[in-house]
């Protein structure tokens, strides 16, 4: 392999639109191909990346495209199939969250990557956020005492963004548990760095027209006794960015507009909603990746981390530390526009080119999905679920 990774993009939807700026700007990655069944998306990709190749399927791209690796951004139910195809052709794989729809699928993917000797990285999630890294560094420094408790709550319009039918079907990876809750789990795991021992969740399906889980309140206990309280609502009433300086998830400044997503869908039929959903991907935006410098750091909801001698929370531009001396803010220099997505690209490149074992590899991704599956089970059965110690050993 040369000093640059020849990357093929698999799936030209909204996830790819958000990740492409980081991949295209990475000094060690060259985007050379795409695979997507939509001819319009392929055509616009070719216009955006002159000299690249476009294919209708992952198999065709792996067989005929000159790629070293693939970035999987297809609908969730296709992640397993796409990663296994890449592994079968000896291509490294960067796969969007959720890694797959079940822990067993994740284990199959991990085993295949190990067997074929390819790198498998799961990303991106908000576990890559700069504030998470700084808070973890402060915890490891020891001056604030041991980590004791993590609180995260997020209220968003998630369920009322335009959706394809399967995005409202939990069995096909729809709803918050596969799309949003992994961010919360990943942040908590990145901070705690010990296995999750138990979970208890209450889940809500409050709109018959959007028949999937749209809300959750959960308690996670880690093996060292650290507790994480996670709440999520995607029902587009309150907006938790009100408590985060009116900075949006990707660092953009925003203005209050409560219920806007609900209003925008109110008079649309299913076909019209589907057209809006397709327009949010590559084919609907003239083939150009999302661009422009984010004004502040990315974040996910409101996060408060409690140590023995201080509480911490991400701010718009750094981390605030609250202790007996008051509050101080530690600034985080903003070197790149999409630092969390850049972090996933960096980890992938370092693993391929330098042999650095990725933290967010197949085992890590599987453990997150073990927690997601347990939270879903807990919500349905209304009981605490103990995560068997052998869950991680199996991967």
N, C-alpha and C positions, 0 to 999 in steps of 0.2 A: 504494500500500500504506500502511496505517496504521503507527503506531509499534510495533505488535505483529504478529508473524508468525503467521498462522493455519495451524496444523500439523495434518496428518492422519497418523495412525500406521498403517503398513501391516505387518500381521503381529503377532498378540498372543501370542507365545510367550515363552520365558524371556528372550531378549535384550531384548524390549520391557519386560518386568517390571523388568529391571535399569536400563534407561535412562530409564524414565518419571519417576522422581523428579526427575532433573535437568531434564528437559524441562518438567514440570509446575511446577517452582519457578522457572524462568527468567523474569526480569522482562520480557523482550521476546518471549516465545513464549506463545501460547494454543493449547491442544490442543482442537480443534473437531470432529475426525472420526476414524474408524478404518475399516480395511478388513480383513476376515478371513472366511474361509469358515465358521468355527465359530460357529453362532448363540449358543451359551452364552457364548462369549468376548465377542461383540458386546453381548449383553444386560448383562453385568457392566460392560463399558466404559461403557455409557450410564448405568448407575447411579453409577459413579465420577465421570463427567464430565457432570453434568446440562446439558442444552441442546446437547450434541454430537450428531453424526449418525453412523450406522453403516451400512456397506455390505459387500456380499459380495465385492467385487473392487476392485482398484486402478482399473481403467478406470471403473467406476461412481462411485467416490469422486471421481475427477478431473473427471468430466463433471457431476456433480450436487452435490458437496460444495463449500462455500465455503472453499476452502483456497488458501494461497499456496505451500505446500511440503509435502513428504512425508518421513517418517522410515521407511526401509525396514529392517524387521527380520524378513523372511520367511526360509524356508530358503534356503541359499546358492545353490542352482541357479536360484532365481527372482529374484536380485538384478538381473541384466541386464534381464530383461523388465520388472520394476517400475520401474527407473530410466528406461528408454526410454519407458515410458508416461507418467511424470511429465514428462519432457522434451517429449514430443509435445503435452502440454497446457500447456506453459509454466510448470511448477511446479518450484521448487527441490528438490534432493534431498540428504538426509543418509542415507548408506547404511552399514549395519554392515559390519564386516570379516567375511569376506574380501570385497573389492569385487566380485569375480566369480570364476568357476572357471578362467579363462584370461586371459593378457595380451591376446589379441585381443578378447575380450569387454570387458575394461577399456578398451581403446582405442576400441571402438565407443561405449561409454557416455560417455567423455570427449569424443569428437567430437560426439556428439549434444548434450551440455550446451553445448559451445562454439557449436555451430550455432544452437541455440535461445535462447542468451543466459541460461541459468539457472545458478545456483550448484550445484556438486557438491562435497560434502565426504564423505570416507571416515573413519568413526570408529564407535565409539571403539576405541582400543587403549591399551596401557600406555605408548606413546610420549607420551601426555598427562600422565603421572604427575608430580606436583610435584617429586619427587626427581630425575627426569630433567631437568626444566627447570633446577633449581638446579645440577646437575652440569655441564650444558652452559654455564651462565653462568660457573661457576668455570673451565672450560676456556677460554672466550673471554677471561676476564680475564688470562690469560697467566702468572700467578704460579706455576702448577703445572707449567709447561712443556707441550710438545705432547702431545696424546692419542696413545697408542701401542697400547693393547690393551683389548679389552672381553671380559669373561667373564660368561656367564649360564647358570645351570643351574636347572631346575625339575623336581621330581618330585611328581606329583599323582595323584589317582584319576580323571583325566579320562575314560579309556576305559570306566570301570565306573559312570559315572553312567547313569541310564536313558536309552536311545537309541531313536530311530526307525530303521527299517532303513537308510534312506539315509545316516544319520549314521555308519554302519559301512561305507560304500561310498565309496572314495576318488574314484571317477569322478563321484560326485554331491556332492562337497564334504565327505565324511566324513573322520574321522581327524585327527591332530594337525597335518598340514601346512596345512590350510585354517583350522583353528580356534585353534591355540595358537602354532604357529611364527610367524605374522604378528606376534604381540605381541613376540617376541624380535627379529625383524628390525626392527620399527618402533623399538624402544628403541635398537638399535645405529645405525640410520640417523639418529635424532634426535640422537644424540651425535656421530656422525662427520661428518655433513652433506656427505659426498662420495659419488659413485657407487660402488656395489659393482662390483669388477672380476672376481673369480672366486669360485666356491663349490665346496666339496667336502663331501659328506654320506654318512653311513652310516645307513640307516633300518632299523627293525625291525618285523616283524609276528610277534609271539610267541604269539598266542592264536588258534587256528583258529576259535574261537567269536566272535571280534571281528575279522573279516578285513580290517583296515585298518592303516595305519601307526600304531603306538602309541609309538614311540621314535625318537629321532634324535640323532646327534652330528655337528656340522658346523663347518666353518671357512670364514669369509668374509674376503676381503681387499678392502679399499677402495682406491680409486685412489691415495691418498696413502700407502699402506703400512700403515694401521691394520688390525689383525687382530681379528676377533670370533669367539670360540669359543662355540658355542651347543649346549647339551645339553638334551633334554627326554625325560621318561618319564611316560607316563600310566597305568602299570600298577598303581598303588595298592599299592605295597609301602612303600618309603621315602617320607617326606613332607619336602620341602625347607624347609617352614616351620619345621622344627626348627632350621634355621640362620638363621631370620629372627624370632627372639624369640617364636615361636609366635603370630605375627600372620598372619591369612589374607589372601588376595588383595585383598579389598576393605577391609582395615583392621580387620577384626573380630578380637578375641582368641579363641583356640581352645585346645583341649586335644588331646593326642596321641590318635589313634584309628586306628592303622595298619590298613589292609585293610578298613575299615568298608564302603566302597562295594562291594567284591568280595563281602563276606558278605551284604549286603542283596540282591544279585542272584542269589545262589547257587541258591536254590530256586524262582526265578520262571521261567515259560515266556515265550515271545515276546509273547503277548497281555497278560500281566500287566505285563511291562516297558513295553510301549507305553502302557498305562493310567497307569503311574507317570510316564512322560515327559510325557504330556499334562497330568497334574495339576500339573506344574511351571510351566505357562504361566498366562496370564491366566484361562482358564476354570476352572482348578483351585484358585485361591487367592482365591475370592470377589471377583475383579475389583479387588483392591487392589494398587497398585504396592508393590514392596519399599520399606520405610521404616525409619526409625531411624538415628540418628547412628552412623557408623563411629567406632571408638575411636582408630584410628591412620590413617596414610596408606596408600593402596593400593600394591601392589608386585606384581612377577611373578618368582617364584623368588628366587634369590640373584644379585645383580649386583655385579661388581667392575670398576671402571674404572681403568685404569693410565695415568697421565701420566708425564712424565720425572722429576718431582720429588715425586710423591705417588700413592697409591692412594685411591680413593673407593668408598664403598658406601652405598646407602640404608639407613637405620635405621628403626625403628618410627615415629619422629616427625621425621625430618630426614635429614641426610647426615653420615656419618662420614668424616673426612679423616685419612689415615695418612701421616706424613712423618717426616723426621729428628728432629723435635721430639716425636714421639709421636703420640697420637690426640686429635683434637678433634671435637666434634659440633656441627653447625650446625642449629639448630632451624628447622623450617618451620611457621609459624603455620597452624592448621587452621581456615579460615574457613567451609568448606562440607563437607557430609557426603560427597559423591562428586566430589572435585576432578577426577579424570581424565575422568569422563563430563560434568561441568560444562564442562570445557575444550573438548570437542567441540561442545557446544551453543553456547558463546561464539563459537567460530570460525565456526560456521554463521551465527549471528545477525549478527556483524560483517561477514561477507561480503555478506549480503543487504541489511542496513540501511545500511551505511556504505561498501560497496564495497571492503573490505579484502581483498586477494587471500589466499585460504586456503592455508596451507602444505600441508595434507592434502587437496588437491584431486585431480582425476582423474589428473593426471600423477604425483603422489606415490603415489597408490594403485596405479596401474599398475606403477610401478617396484617396489613391494613384491611384487606378484604375479609380476613377471618373476623376482624372486629366489626366490619359493616354487616356481615351475615349474622353475627351474634346480636347486634342491635336490632336488626329486622326481626329476628326470632323473638327477642325479648319484648319488642313492642306488640307483636301478635299474641304472644303467650302470657303477657303481663307478669313476667317474673325475671329475676336476676339470672344471668347466664354466666357460668364459670367457663373461662376459656381453658381447655385442656392443655396441659404443659407440652404434650406431644404435638400440638398444632404446628409449632415452629419446627420441631424436629423432622416433620414429614417433608419439609421443603428444603 
